[in-house]
Amino acid sequence: MSIYIDDALPVVKFNGLNVLNATVTLPATTTIGGSTVSALGVITSASATALAVGLAGATNSAFIVDSSTASQAAGLKVTGAIAAGTVALASISSGAAAGLSVDAKGAGNISVGGVSTGILALGRTTAATILGGVVNTSIATQNATPTAAQLLGGLITHASTIGPGTFQLPTGTQMSSAISGVAVGDSQWTCYANTGNQTVTITAGATFTITGTVAVPAGKNAQIYSVCTSANTWIANITLSA
């Protein structure tokens, strides 16, 4: 037979229970706001705001956990570390593999290591083309002067015409201004494709030095690897590919 506290204590039934400095044990079937609490720290929810933390709650939150994906079975794990250790972020899934995507909103920039001073290490070979991550800028003039933002897009196709032309990189200052939180040692990669019928010479603006091949024949591609060497100063190494 079940006995309810509000039946035994009328004051609780009509005025509620005031718990101060007490421990309350909740059964596994307890629900809070429609979500089942099966254990301390475990939330079962199919809501787009299963957990929302912010100054205004669920409105423009500082942090949100969205578990509304149908048949959701993959997520993000954060593993703490010892003092001066390495905190780990990793995808977890019931499947054999799970990807991890990081995006800014709209035209917002993504900065990696914008404040830290340690090295950036890649544990795997990076793909030259990342679906959804490369923006192609097409230029159809004899001489091309792409902006720093267009270089950051990763791919520029230049349909050279009429006669030998030029492809001028921006100034070092323009390049640095286009990258949020830029620091010495930061690097950027751009593929330049000469899809026209003329040879194009790659040049650069002030405080942007070029090393390597500068003449790109018609129908050839050039890989432009740029590195920030000091404040508003860049160097680009250019190599030809097929």
PAMARVO-153274 format. One record per residue (C-alpha): x, y, z. Coordinates in pm, whole numbers, plus 50000, padded with zeros to 5 digits. Example, Ala and Ser with C-alpha at 12.3 -4.5 7.8 and 13.67 -1.06 7.14 Angstrom:
! residues 2
512304955050780
513674989450714
! end
This chain:
! residues 242
500005000050000
501315034449907
501075063350150
501515098250007
503125125350216
500535151250117
497735129050250
499515123450582
500505160050622
497725183850510
500045213950541
502185198950265
499155191750051
497945227650059
501165247650104
503765226049931
506955210550063
509855233550154
513085213550137
516105230550290
519535214050320
517985180150250
518665151250014
515775140449794
515905106449621
514035105849290
512795073049140
514065064048792
510605071048653
510585107148774
510105133248503
511135169648513
509615191948249
508615161048051
512135146648049
512975114248230
515745115348488
517145079948508
520245088748709
522045119248842
523445138348544
521595117848282
518825135048086
516615116247842
515085140547595
514175143947228
514095181847248
516085206847042
516825223547376
517365193047596
519825214647791
519975252447752
522145275547962
522225313047920
521415347348055
517895344647911
517555307047937
516585291047606
516635324747425
520025331047261
521625306447501
525335304547570
525185266647542
522565242847399
522355205047367
520085194847078
519005158247086
516035161646853
517565142046562
515395112146480
517015079846611
519875100446753
522715076946853
525865098246818
527165128247006
530075147047156
532145135847453
534245159447663
536965142847869
538705162748137
542415161048211
544955165448489
546515199448553
548365211348242
546985181048057
544965179247735
541175181547738
539675159047470
536655164447247
535535133747053
532575120346859
530835090547019
528365067346846
526785033046849
528225029746498
531815022746395
532505058846295
531045093446349
532095126746197
532555159846374
531495192746215
532345227746341
530615257946189
530235294946253
526895312146190
526395329045855
529495347745742
531155344646084
534815334546089
536195303246256
539375308646456
541565279746574
544345288546815
543515325546795
544565331247158
546775301547249
550505302247177
551175265047132
551595247646797
548685234846588
549135197946506
547165177446253
547125140446326
546015130745975
546635142945619
544175170845544
541935168145239
542525193644964
538805196044898
536335195145186
532685192945089
530925224645193
534225240645302
535685253944975
534355284844802
535205288044432
535775322844289
535655324943909
537495353143729
537345359043353
539705388143283
543245391343150
544545403943485
543075391843813
543205409344152
541375386544398
540585398844747
541995382845059
538535368645135
538475351744794
541875336044861
540575323045192
537765305845001
540355280244889
539815278744512
540115304644234
539575296543866
540985322143623
539925320743258
542895339943116
542245355842776
543595380342515
547265378442617
549685370442902
548165382843228
548815386543599
547275372743914
548035396244202
547865385044564
546675411544816
548955430445052
550105414645375
547955439345568
544845430145369
545525393245426
545905397245802
542805419145826
540715391845660
541585365845925
540085369146272
542685364746547
545555360846300
548935352646457
552495347346339
552805312246202
549225310046078
548985295145729
546475293845445
546175272945130
544655283144794
544385264144467
544755286444159
543495271043835
544425288043506
541515275943292
542205300443010
544545300242711
547275323942828
550235322043068
549615340743394
552295354843625
551505355243997
552535387344172
551825401644517
551085434144697
553235451044960
554595429745248
553535397945068
556585379144936
556475351144678
558825321344648
558765293044398
557165292644052
555355324343950
554425316543587
551365294243547
550845281343189
547385278243037
545495248143166
547735243743473
547055246743845
549195262744115
549145255744487
549605287844687
550685281245047
550825313545248
552295318545596
552155348845825
555775356245921
555215388146124
552565414746179
550845421945844
553625403345661
553115371445459
555145348445236
553635325544973
555255294544830
553885285544486
554175251444323
552715239143995
550535208443973
548735191043688
! end
